[in-house]
Amino acid sequence: MKLYSILMTPDSAENLREIRNYIADVLLEPGTALEYIQSIRRKIETFQSMPERVIPVPDEPWHSLGIRRLSAKRFYIYYRIDEAEKKVYILNVIYQGRDQQSILKEMDFED
């Protein structure tokens, strides 16, 4: 079985920095921030094999674009698969309590 490469977009890397900074600096919980980021990263690493196990989000136009979403802690990891290149692009990591439809409308789905 060939493993997929995982690529973080600039947006997703910035999302992780913002999550870490908010939990560590605003909530004053650096240990919790580290645990959340490690948990999210472990979940992302699972995309190396069988990333298609998660179905695309049901809403259009994102469904047709193959955008998928997986929960990690209290966040959604949005990603898409490039099957030809065996790559998984991590697009965004968004807090579940936010309006997901609004967030999806603002996302840049280019690599």
C-alpha positions as CSV (number, residue, x, y, z in Angstrom):
1,M,0.0,0.0,0.0
2,K,1.4,3.4,-1.0
3,L,1.3,6.1,1.6
4,Y,0.1,9.6,0.9
5,S,2.2,12.7,1.4
6,I,0.6,15.2,3.7
7,L,1.0,18.9,2.8
8,M,-0.1,21.7,5.1
9,T,-1.3,24.8,3.3
10,P,-0.2,28.2,4.7
11,D,-3.8,28.7,6.0
12,S,-3.8,25.4,7.9
13,A,-0.3,26.1,9.4
14,E,-1.6,29.5,10.5
15,N,-4.7,28.0,12.0
16,L,-2.6,25.7,14.2
17,R,-0.4,28.6,15.4
18,E,-3.6,30.6,16.2
19,I,-5.1,27.7,18.1
20,R,-1.9,27.2,20.1
21,N,-1.5,30.9,20.8
22,Y,-5.1,31.3,21.9
23,I,-5.1,28.4,24.3
24,A,-1.6,29.1,25.7
25,D,-1.7,32.9,25.8
26,V,-5.3,33.9,26.2
27,L,-6.7,31.0,28.2
28,L,-3.3,30.6,29.9
29,E,-3.2,26.9,29.4
30,P,0.1,26.1,27.7
31,G,-0.1,22.4,28.6
32,T,-3.6,22.1,27.1
33,A,-2.4,24.0,24.0
34,L,0.4,21.5,23.5
35,E,-1.9,18.5,24.0
36,Y,-4.5,19.9,21.5
37,I,-1.9,20.6,18.8
38,Q,-0.3,17.2,19.3
39,S,-3.8,15.5,19.1
40,I,-4.7,17.4,15.9
41,R,-1.3,16.5,14.3
42,R,-1.7,12.8,15.2
43,K,-5.1,12.9,13.5
44,I,-3.6,14.5,10.4
45,E,-0.9,11.8,10.3
46,T,-3.7,9.2,9.9
47,F,-4.3,10.6,6.4
48,Q,-1.2,8.9,5.2
49,S,-3.2,5.8,4.6
50,M,-6.8,5.6,3.4
51,P,-7.6,9.3,3.6
52,E,-10.7,8.5,1.4
53,R,-12.3,6.8,4.4
54,V,-14.0,10.1,5.2
55,I,-16.7,11.1,2.7
56,P,-16.7,14.6,1.2
57,V,-18.8,17.3,3.1
58,P,-22.4,17.1,1.8
59,D,-22.8,20.8,0.9
60,E,-22.1,22.1,-2.6
61,P,-19.9,23.3,-4.1
62,W,-17.5,21.7,-1.6
63,H,-18.8,18.2,-2.1
64,S,-18.0,18.3,-5.8
65,L,-14.5,19.7,-5.0
66,G,-13.9,16.6,-2.8
67,I,-13.4,18.6,0.4
68,R,-13.5,16.4,3.4
69,R,-13.7,17.1,7.1
70,L,-12.6,15.1,10.2
71,S,-13.1,16.0,13.8
72,A,-10.1,16.3,16.1
73,K,-10.6,17.6,19.7
74,R,-13.0,20.5,19.2
75,F,-11.8,21.3,15.7
76,Y,-12.6,20.2,12.2
77,I,-9.7,19.4,9.9
78,Y,-10.7,20.2,6.3
79,Y,-8.7,18.5,3.6
80,R,-8.7,17.3,0.0
81,I,-7.0,14.4,-1.7
82,D,-5.0,14.5,-4.9
83,E,-5.3,10.8,-5.9
84,A,-3.0,11.1,-8.9
85,E,-0.1,12.5,-6.9
86,K,-1.0,10.5,-3.7
87,K,-1.1,13.8,-1.7
88,V,-3.4,15.0,1.0
89,Y,-3.7,18.8,1.3
90,I,-4.7,20.0,4.8
91,L,-6.7,23.2,4.0
92,N,-7.9,24.5,7.3
93,V,-8.3,23.6,11.0
94,I,-11.4,25.3,12.3
95,Y,-13.1,25.4,15.8
96,Q,-16.3,23.4,15.6
97,G,-18.3,26.1,17.4
98,R,-17.9,28.5,14.5
99,D,-20.4,28.8,11.6
100,Q,-18.9,26.2,9.2
101,Q,-20.9,27.4,6.2
102,S,-19.4,30.9,6.5
103,I,-15.9,29.5,7.0
104,L,-16.2,27.3,3.9
105,K,-17.3,30.2,1.8
106,E,-14.1,32.1,2.8
107,M,-11.7,29.2,2.3
108,D,-9.1,29.1,-0.5
109,F,-9.1,25.6,-1.9
110,E,-6.1,26.0,-4.1
111,D,-2.8,24.4,-3.1
